[in-house]
């Protein structure tokens, strides 16, 4: 041996080249596989992002539609927004949804409303888009005025111990108790809470009537007003504080307490409305009756064979118990009926008043998703 390296013959050199080329091909295929998987992952993440963005856009469209449908809605300039259009089709079959919104250059929504056979029920449809992704959401909405329900409550409703619910019009399904997110602001005539509306020269301080007093005209005082037993007032009774109506007394007009409560004694009758701006209304004595609207910024209690023919509205709690009765409708933060109470839904006793609730409430139901 001379120590010089042996030269590869031609066969060995060909084998080495083949092996090297095979390794290059395998490494290239592996790299392509890695790049393909990475690209596929990016596309899946992007598609998932677009899918979620389209869903959020569709939800934004539904939220705007519900805002537009609410009669209290106003834009930043105080203008009432237009309702979403009914669903129509262009000649090419596409949906003409002029109510639309844009979240960014590649994301937005289109909304339309389907009116069903019953005008109290509608369907809001929102199509969200992000790039090529589409999400379609549909929600059923009940529209009704609070006076369409025997009871509308915000917090709680309960009945126990022989409570009677009757319907002179409609039925339990369409006119039964209904929870609302917020109580409406009752639209009372201008000047209702202004003492000067009832008298140009109201009595200063408290005022108490004589017994068996008969007066024609309005009684207005800056303090409390007490109408004693067996009196007849052919007019309104208004107090800057509280009002108390004695046994067997009758008021043919309205009774209004601007900063206190209203109390009716046994067999006291008010043929107009009973209104307590911030206080309570107590109609809790045998035979006491109101033939009109009962409104309290606080609580309302009707009991012991007392009755109301009309709408009862209490921003706090409305309680009808111990043989108390209401024929009309009830609205309250919470409404409780117990111990032989009688509640009769009578729309004529509500809509026949000059003071009625006209606000429309929306109750979404049956959320459904569609894909497009």
C-alpha positions as CSV (number, residue, x, y, z in Angstrom):
1,X,0.0,0.0,0.0
2,X,1.3,3.5,-0.9
3,X,-1.2,5.4,1.5
4,X,-3.1,7.1,-1.3
5,X,-7.0,6.9,-1.1
6,X,-8.7,4.4,-3.3
7,X,-10.6,5.9,-6.2
8,X,-14.3,5.0,-6.4
9,X,-15.3,3.1,-9.5
10,X,-18.1,4.2,-11.7
11,X,-20.7,2.0,-10.0
12,X,-20.0,3.3,-6.6
13,X,-20.1,6.9,-7.8
14,X,-23.6,6.4,-9.4
15,X,-24.9,5.0,-6.2
16,X,-23.8,8.0,-4.1
17,X,-25.4,10.4,-6.6
18,X,-28.7,8.5,-6.5
19,X,-28.7,8.5,-2.7
20,X,-28.0,12.3,-2.6
21,X,-30.8,13.0,-5.1
22,X,-33.2,10.8,-3.1
23,X,-32.4,12.7,0.1
24,X,-33.0,16.1,-1.7
25,X,-36.4,14.9,-3.0
26,X,-37.4,13.6,0.5
27,X,-36.3,16.8,2.2
28,X,-38.1,18.9,-0.5
29,X,-41.3,16.9,0.0
30,X,-41.1,17.3,3.7
31,X,-40.6,21.0,3.3
32,X,-43.6,21.2,1.0
33,X,-45.7,19.2,3.4
34,X,-44.8,21.5,6.3
35,X,-45.5,24.6,4.2
36,X,-48.8,23.1,3.1
37,X,-49.9,22.2,6.6
38,X,-48.9,25.7,7.8
39,X,-50.8,27.3,5.0
40,X,-53.8,25.1,5.7
41,X,-53.7,26.1,9.4
42,X,-53.5,29.8,8.4
43,X,-56.5,29.4,6.2
44,X,-58.5,27.6,8.9
45,X,-57.7,30.3,11.4
46,X,-58.6,33.0,8.9
47,X,-61.9,31.2,8.1
48,X,-62.7,30.8,11.7
49,X,-62.0,34.5,12.3
50,X,-64.2,35.5,9.4
51,X,-66.9,33.1,10.6
52,X,-67.0,34.7,14.1
53,X,-66.8,38.2,12.7
54,X,-69.8,37.5,10.4
55,X,-71.7,36.1,13.5
56,X,-70.9,39.3,15.5
57,X,-71.9,41.4,12.6
58,X,-75.3,39.6,12.3
59,X,-75.8,40.1,16.1
60,X,-75.0,43.9,15.6
61,X,-77.7,44.0,13.0
62,X,-80.3,42.4,15.3
63,X,-79.4,44.8,18.1
64,X,-79.9,47.8,15.8
65,X,-83.2,46.4,14.5
66,X,-84.5,46.0,18.1
67,X,-83.4,49.5,18.9
68,X,-85.1,50.9,15.8
69,X,-88.3,49.0,16.7
70,X,-88.4,50.4,20.2
71,X,-90.8,53.5,20.1
72,X,-88.6,55.3,22.6
73,X,-85.5,55.1,20.4
74,X,-83.8,58.3,19.3
75,X,-80.5,58.9,17.5
76,X,-77.8,61.3,18.7
77,X,-79.8,64.2,17.2
78,X,-83.1,63.2,18.9
79,X,-84.7,61.9,15.7
80,X,-86.8,58.8,15.7
81,X,-85.1,56.1,13.5
82,X,-87.0,54.5,10.7
83,X,-88.3,51.0,11.0
84,X,-86.5,48.2,9.1
85,X,-88.2,47.5,5.8
86,X,-90.2,44.5,5.0
87,X,-88.5,41.8,3.0
88,X,-88.5,42.4,-0.7
89,X,-86.7,40.8,-3.6
90,X,-84.9,42.3,-6.5
91,X,-85.5,41.0,-10.1
92,X,-82.5,38.8,-9.8
93,X,-83.8,37.2,-6.6
94,X,-81.5,38.9,-4.2
95,X,-82.7,40.4,-1.0
96,X,-83.3,44.2,-1.1
97,X,-82.3,45.1,2.4
98,X,-81.9,48.9,2.5
99,X,-81.3,48.8,6.2
100,X,-77.6,47.8,6.5
101,X,-74.5,48.7,8.4
102,X,-70.8,48.6,7.9
103,X,-68.4,47.7,10.7
104,X,-65.2,48.0,8.6
105,X,-64.3,47.8,4.9
106,X,-64.8,44.0,4.9
107,X,-67.5,43.5,7.5
108,X,-71.1,44.5,7.7
109,X,-74.7,43.4,8.0
110,X,-78.1,43.5,6.2
111,X,-81.4,43.4,8.1
112,X,-85.0,42.9,7.1
113,X,-88.3,42.2,8.9
114,X,-90.9,39.6,8.1
115,X,-94.3,40.5,9.3
116,X,-96.3,37.4,10.2
117,X,-100.1,37.0,10.1
118,X,-100.5,38.2,13.6
119,X,-99.3,41.9,13.7
120,X,-98.2,41.4,17.3
121,X,-95.5,39.0,16.1
122,X,-92.6,39.8,13.7
123,X,-89.4,38.1,12.7
124,X,-86.1,40.1,12.5
125,X,-83.5,38.6,10.1
126,X,-79.9,39.7,10.0
127,X,-77.3,38.6,7.5
128,X,-73.7,39.2,8.7
129,X,-70.7,39.1,6.3
130,X,-67.0,39.1,6.7
131,X,-65.1,38.5,3.4
132,X,-66.6,35.4,1.9
133,X,-68.1,34.2,5.3
134,X,-71.8,34.6,5.9
135,X,-74.0,34.1,9.0
136,X,-77.7,34.4,9.1
137,X,-79.6,35.0,12.4
138,X,-83.3,35.1,12.9
139,X,-85.2,36.1,16.0
140,X,-88.9,36.2,16.7
141,X,-90.2,39.3,18.4
142,X,-93.5,39.9,20.3
143,X,-94.8,43.5,20.0
144,X,-97.5,44.5,22.4
145,X,-98.7,47.5,24.4
146,X,-98.7,47.0,28.2
147,X,-102.4,47.6,28.3
148,X,-102.8,44.4,26.2
149,X,-101.8,42.4,29.3
150,X,-103.7,41.7,32.5
151,X,-100.4,42.1,34.4
152,X,-97.1,43.6,33.3
153,X,-94.3,43.4,35.9
154,X,-90.6,44.1,35.9
155,X,-89.3,42.2,39.0
156,X,-91.8,39.6,40.3
157,X,-95.3,38.3,40.0
158,X,-96.9,35.8,42.4
159,X,-100.4,34.6,43.2
160,X,-101.6,32.4,46.1
161,X,-104.6,31.5,48.3
162,X,-107.6,31.5,45.9
163,X,-106.8,34.2,43.4
164,X,-109.2,34.6,40.4
165,X,-107.8,35.7,37.0
166,X,-110.5,36.3,34.4
167,X,-110.4,37.6,30.8
168,X,-113.4,39.6,29.4
169,X,-111.4,39.8,26.2
170,X,-108.6,37.6,24.9
171,X,-107.1,34.7,26.9
172,X,-104.2,33.7,29.1
173,X,-101.8,32.9,26.2
174,X,-102.2,36.3,24.5
175,X,-103.2,38.6,27.5
176,X,-101.8,36.8,30.5
177,X,-99.1,38.1,32.9
178,X,-95.9,39.2,31.1
179,X,-92.5,40.3,32.4
180,X,-90.9,43.4,30.9
181,X,-87.3,44.6,31.2
182,X,-88.3,48.1,32.1
183,X,-91.6,49.8,33.1
184,X,-92.7,52.6,30.8
185,X,-93.0,56.2,31.7
186,X,-96.7,56.9,32.0
187,X,-97.7,59.7,29.6
188,X,-99.8,62.0,31.7
189,X,-101.3,65.3,30.4
190,X,-99.2,68.4,30.7
191,X,-99.7,70.1,34.0
192,X,-100.8,67.0,35.9
193,X,-98.1,67.6,38.6
194,X,-98.5,71.4,38.6
195,X,-100.7,72.8,41.4
196,X,-101.6,75.9,39.4
197,X,-103.3,73.7,36.8
198,X,-106.1,73.1,39.3
199,X,-106.3,76.4,41.1
200,X,-104.9,79.9,40.4
201,X,-104.9,80.6,44.2
202,X,-104.3,77.3,46.1
203,X,-104.8,77.2,49.8
204,X,-101.5,77.8,51.7
205,X,-100.6,74.9,54.0
206,X,-102.8,72.1,55.1
207,X,-106.6,72.0,54.7
208,X,-109.3,69.9,56.3
209,X,-112.9,69.9,55.2
210,X,-115.8,70.1,57.6
211,X,-117.9,67.0,58.1
212,X,-120.8,66.5,55.6
213,X,-119.2,69.1,53.4
214,X,-120.5,69.6,49.8
215,X,-118.4,71.6,47.4
216,X,-118.5,72.2,43.7
217,X,-115.1,73.1,42.2
218,X,-111.5,72.1,42.7
219,X,-109.8,72.0,46.1
220,X,-106.1,72.6,46.0
221,X,-103.7,73.2,48.9
222,X,-99.9,73.5,49.1
223,X,-99.8,71.1,52.2
224,X,-102.0,68.1,53.0
225,X,-105.7,67.8,52.3
226,X,-108.1,65.8,54.4
227,X,-111.7,65.2,53.2
228,X,-113.7,64.2,56.2
229,X,-116.6,61.7,56.4
230,X,-119.8,62.0,54.3
231,X,-118.4,64.7,52.0
232,X,-119.0,65.3,48.3
233,X,-116.5,67.2,46.2
234,X,-117.7,67.8,42.6
235,X,-114.2,68.5,41.2
236,X,-110.6,67.6,41.8
237,X,-108.8,67.4,45.1
238,X,-105.1,68.2,44.9
239,X,-102.4,68.5,47.6
240,X,-98.8,69.5,47.6
241,X,-98.4,66.8,50.2
242,X,-100.9,63.9,51.0
243,X,-104.6,63.4,50.5
244,X,-107.0,61.5,52.7
245,X,-110.6,60.8,51.7
246,X,-112.9,59.9,54.7
247,X,-115.7,57.4,55.2
248,X,-118.6,57.5,52.7
249,X,-117.1,60.6,50.9
250,X,-117.1,61.0,47.2
251,X,-114.9,62.9,44.7
252,X,-116.2,63.2,41.2
253,X,-112.9,64.4,39.7
254,X,-109.3,63.4,40.3
255,X,-107.3,63.0,43.5
256,X,-103.7,64.1,43.2
257,X,-100.9,64.1,45.7
258,X,-97.8,65.9,44.5
259,X,-95.3,64.7,47.2
260,X,-97.2,62.4,49.5
261,X,-99.6,59.5,49.6
262,X,-103.3,59.0,48.9
263,X,-105.6,57.1,51.3
264,X,-109.2,56.1,50.8
265,X,-111.3,55.2,53.9
266,X,-114.4,52.9,54.1
267,X,-116.8,53.4,51.2
268,X,-114.9,56.3,49.9
269,X,-115.3,56.7,46.1
270,X,-113.2,58.5,43.5
271,X,-114.9,58.7,40.1
272,X,-111.7,60.0,38.4
273,X,-108.1,59.1,38.7
274,X,-106.0,58.7,41.9
275,X,-102.4,59.9,41.3
276,X,-99.5,60.0,43.8
277,X,-96.4,61.4,42.1
278,X,-93.8,59.9,44.5
279,X,-95.9,58.3,47.3
280,X,-98.2,55.3,47.8
281,X,-101.8,54.8,47.1
282,X,-103.8,52.9,49.8
283,X,-107.3,51.6,48.9
284,X,-107.7,49.2,51.7
285,X,-111.0,49.8,53.4
286,X,-114.3,48.0,52.9
287,X,-116.2,49.4,49.9
288,X,-113.6,51.9,48.8
289,X,-113.6,52.3,45.0
290,X,-111.8,54.1,42.2
291,X,-113.3,54.3,38.7
292,X,-110.3,55.4,36.8
293,X,-106.5,55.3,36.7
294,X,-104.5,54.6,39.8
295,X,-100.9,55.7,39.6
296,X,-98.3,55.6,42.3
297,X,-94.6,56.6,42.2
298,X,-94.4,54.2,45.2
299,X,-96.6,51.3,46.0
300,X,-100.3,50.5,45.5
301,X,-102.4,48.4,47.9
302,X,-106.0,47.3,47.2
303,X,-107.7,45.1,49.8
304,X,-110.7,44.4,52.1
305,X,-113.4,44.4,49.4
306,X,-112.0,47.6,47.8
307,X,-112.1,47.8,44.0
308,X,-110.6,49.6,41.0
309,X,-112.1,49.8,37.6
310,X,-109.3,50.9,35.3
311,X,-105.5,50.7,35.0
312,X,-103.4,50.3,38.2
313,X,-99.8,51.4,37.9
314,X,-97.3,51.2,40.7
315,X,-93.6,51.9,40.2
316,X,-92.9,49.9,43.3
317,X,-95.1,47.0,44.4
318,X,-98.8,46.5,43.5
319,X,-100.7,44.3,46.0
320,X,-104.3,43.1,45.6
321,X,-105.4,40.9,48.6
322,X,-108.2,40.1,51.0
323,X,-111.1,40.2,48.6
324,X,-109.7,43.3,46.7
325,X,-110.5,43.4,43.0
326,X,-109.2,45.1,39.9
327,X,-111.1,45.2,36.6
328,X,-108.8,46.5,33.8
329,X,-105.0,45.9,34.0
330,X,-102.1,46.1,36.4
331,X,-98.5,47.3,35.9
332,X,-95.9,47.3,38.6
333,X,-92.3,46.7,39.6
334,X,-93.7,43.6,41.4
335,X,-97.3,42.5,41.4
336,X,-98.8,40.2,44.1
337,X,-102.3,38.8,44.4
338,X,-103.5,36.7,47.3
339,X,-106.4,35.8,49.7
340,X,-109.4,35.8,47.4
341,X,-108.2,38.6,45.2
342,X,-109.9,39.0,41.8
343,X,-108.1,40.3,38.7
344,X,-110.2,40.8,35.6
345,X,-108.6,41.8,32.3
346,X,-110.9,44.3,30.7
347,X,-109.3,46.3,27.8
348,X,-112.4,48.6,27.6
349,X,-111.6,49.8,31.2
350,X,-108.1,50.7,30.1
351,X,-108.5,52.1,26.6
352,X,-111.6,54.0,27.7
353,X,-109.4,56.2,29.9
354,X,-107.8,59.5,28.8
355,X,-104.6,58.3,30.5
356,X,-103.4,55.0,29.1
357,X,-100.1,53.4,28.5
358,X,-99.1,53.4,24.8
359,X,-95.5,52.3,24.9
360,X,-94.7,49.2,22.9
361,X,-92.4,46.6,24.4
362,X,-90.4,44.0,22.5
363,X,-89.8,40.5,23.8
364,X,-87.3,38.5,21.7
365,X,-87.9,34.8,21.5
366,X,-86.9,31.7,19.5
367,X,-83.3,32.7,18.5
368,X,-82.4,30.7,15.4
369,X,-79.2,30.6,13.4
370,X,-78.8,29.9,9.7
371,X,-75.8,29.6,7.5
372,X,-75.2,31.0,4.1
